[in-house]
Amino acid sequence: MSENDFERYFRSSYLFKDESKLFPEHVPAYLPFREEQIKRLIFFFRGLVEPENFVFYRAICYGPAGTGKTAVAKFFGKLIIEEAKKKGTNLRFIHINCHLERTYFMIVSKIAESLIAGIPKRGFSPKQYLAWILEYLEDENIKLLICLDEADYIIRNDPEILYDLTRSSELDSAKVRLNLLIILRDISILYNLDESVLSTLQRNLNQFNPYTYFEIKEILKERIGEAFLPNTVEEGVIDSIAMKAGVDRGGRGDARFALELIWRAGKIAEIENSRRVNIEHLRKAMSEIYPGITSEVFDTLLEEEKILLLSICRALREEKAAMVSTRSVKEYYDLICEKLKRKPKGYTQFWSYIQSLRNKNLINVSVMNEKRGRRGYISIDFPIDSLENKLLEYVKA
């Protein structure tokens, strides 16, 4: 292909409006279901905006990955800086990712570079950098709020920095100007710290719980509205991701994972020149994240399990749905058994095979309350066409 042939791929997308809205770095103007956590940070730090208030403010945000801790911290950073300006307080907010900056030296040199123009980048100890930072804050009449994100890493690898930061007021500075917002995944890791540091930090806790199905769904709708052109993502895709990610549906409650899935599905749809993101694009996206089904896995399946898995594929493909009821799957199963001249299993044994496929992580099973009682629904995370073609190598149906 010539250069001209490739040029068309750089033109405007017919699916995405602004895909950066789905990236972890993006901080939206509105953070649904995190109003309480933002409010708690305001209460913890509101004295910081007062010009003559010089005490050590600190708080800890904690919770599993993808629960909005980083987004809330950055959102709050913008909020408190604006409020400080109104009060005439010179406040800076610096966010440090401790997964990237894993040592005392890397963290304080990064902070120093963000504050002080022309500061040497090497050749000095971390304590010297910290001394320069404190001196600069005093000379320029600045208050500083440092956010140490993913601080689990420094607690494991180089915890001395937390001792020095919490004791910075005891150094040469005349006033306490340095403040801390710490983000952790596991709150219990604090007990690895020296008792004096622990006693200073373990207050003002701000917990982030995993997102539910409903919350993930609303977050997706909000971000899809920002990232995609109108009517380019099918509703079933949103619902399926929320089912997969929601903590009350067996997921991790990880919004970051959900946003990555919709972004990947959108990219696959673009590559296939589709004008809408559909459930099959999502399945392909999930198959990129989760390991595929190998021949070894197929070899471990019973013949009846292969037939049942094929029945599920047929039901999903024919109904063009993200999930299908067990009743519908049973109908397709009976039809395939009739074609194969096999006697179909009764419902009790049929259900036991469903449980077996679920235990092998080949299908997802959800039981929902409906008007006429509880009903089971089945979904698959793998691309249906490729899975069905593979099964047809084993089941001639």
Buried (B, 14 or more C-beta within 10 A) or exposed (E): EEEEEEEEEEEEBEBBBEBEBBEEEBBEEEBBBBEEBBEBBEEBBEEBBBEEBBEBBBBBBBBBBBBBBBBBBBBBBEBBBEBBEEEEBBBBBBBBBBEEBBBBBBBBBBBBBBBBEEBEEEEBEBBBBBBBBBBBBBEEEBBBBBBBBBBBBBBEEBBBBBBBBBEBBEEEBEBBBBBBBBBBBEBEBBEEBEEEBBEBBBEBBBBBBBBBBEBBBBBBBBBBEBBBBEEBBBEBBBBBBBBBBBBBBEBBBBBBBBBBBBBBBBBBBBEEEBEBBBBBBBBBBBBEEEEEBEEEBBEEBEEBBBBBBBBBBBBBBEEEBBBBBBEBBBEBBBBBBEEBEEEBBEEEEBBEBBEBBEEBEBBBBBEEEEEEEEBBBBBBBBBBEBBBEBBEEBBEB
